[in-house]
Amino acid sequence: MPNVCHSILPDTRAGASLGAMPALQIFVVVLLGLTTGLASGILGIGGGVILVPALVYVLGYSQHAAQGTTLALLCLPVGIAAAVTYHREGLVNWNVALLLFCGFVLGGLIGSRCALALPELWLKRAFGICLLSLGARMVLSR
């Protein structure tokens, strides 16, 4: 599937500066962030479920670059506003969140090294199989 914004969003390389991005590209990227933030706040899903496919199929990123960019997003405290909202309702276990964070850091380091060693096609297929498997389980569970 060709990316739909190729002609208006040409520079998706790592390290491309914000000043070099056309205004429409900045708008699309912010819109993707807004959409992902809304979905995360409403459904509790991570950015990878929405952002990785969007970066690949809308903005034309390689699978590796999409995953790397999405992981870089996690370096910022992006979910803090949603987490605070849930915390106010007594729905956050901060001890578990801290332990998950510790595991996520180690798992991210190991996983990123493994992903970079895989051919892009294998990585895309693995990502798709993961989404399909998780989705099927969610739909079929009680």
C-alpha positions, 0 to 999 in steps of 0.5 A: 500500500503506498503512503497517501502523503508521499508528495506532501510529506517527503522527509521522514528520515531519522534526524529530519529537523522540524524546521525542514518539515512542511506545515502540512506534515507538521499538522498531520504528525500532530493530528496523529499524536492527538488521535493516538492520545485520545485512543490511549486515554479512552482505550488504554492502548499504546502508541504502537497500535496506532502510530506504527501502522500510521507512520508506515502507511501514511507517512511512508516510514520503514517498519524499523523507523516507525518503531524507533520513532514510536519508542522515542515518543515513550521517552517523554512522559506522554501518558502522565495526563491520562494516568493522573486522570485515572489515578484520581479515580483510584484506578492506577497501581503505581507500584505495578506501574514502576515494576512494569517500567523497569521491565519495559526498559530492559525488554526495550533494550533487548527487543530493539536489538532483536528487531534491528537484526530482522529483515523489515518484511519479517518485522512487519509480519511479526507486528501484524500477527501480534496485533491480530492475535491480541485483537482476536483474543480481546474480541473472543474473550468474555 
